[in-house]
Amino acid sequence: MITRTVSKNPRTTRGDLVNDLQRAGTKVTKATISNTLRRQGLKSCSARRVPLLKPVHVQARLKFPREHLDDPEEDWENVIWSDETKIELFGKNSTRRVWRRKNAELHPKNTIPTVKHGGGNIMLWGCFSAKGPGRLIRVKERMNGAMYREILSDDLLPSERALKMKRGWVFQHDNDPKHTARATKEWLRKKHFKVLEWPSQSPDLNPIENLWRELKVRVAQRQPQNITALEEICVEEWAKIPATEWPSCKDDCKSTAQNAQ
């Protein structure tokens, strides 16, 4: 009964199970429930927050692996991945725990759909390739198309040179309106950028998400007390992420297309 219940609804709590079993005439402890589920390969984990996908997004995600699944490794090594993220001064994002098996964190039952929103935080833009990190900067104002193009000029191009990307390198960014604006597309065309076509609502496909997660853990451990310190610590910790992390990101680059399925 316990395994069947959490398989149907992974958000069932141990307290729920205790009460259900008690109503059925069986008295068990929360520890017994945990041990029983662990023996079945299930453990309590925080539910992943993922974008809410519409049918059109699902179709775009299926198109992506069909086009790139057989791309050679060296193609993924020649991609610069980019993204923006927010980091809060004090971690306020609530979590929900779910019972799941290993490698099932992205199953719809085990995730919490989210939409983008604002809040008290600092915004960062960063990029990286399989060779290592590019620049990380704070976006101090609400970003518009003109500001984004300035970032591409002032920070992406120097990152490309520092990373010594090969001729024909590919740039990845998502489908945010300022990224896909006509003026931005024209700027990229004039600079002869090759842009990776990206499925909407698919941040989980971007391997930079693993670096954002690593950065946020490191920043939280240092407990910055104000926004200025938060920005400084973010830049410091980005630069300090050990070289051992970058090979794993290299692997993430290769598996991106596979994860879209």
Buried (B, 14 or more C-beta within 10 A) or exposed (E): EBBEBBBEEBBBBBEBBBEBBEEEEEEBEEEBBBEBBEEEEBBBBBBBBBBEBEEEBEEBBEEBBEEBEEEEEEBBBBBBBBBBBBBBBEEEEEEBBBBBBEEBBEEEBBBBEEEEEEEEBBBBBBBBBBBBBBBBBBBEEEBEBEBBBEBBEEBBBEBBEEBEBEEEBBBBBBEBEBBBBEEBEEBBEEEEBEBBEBBBBBBBBBBBBBBBEBBBEBBBEBEBEEEEBBBBBBBEBBEEBEEEBBEEBBBBBBEBBEBBE
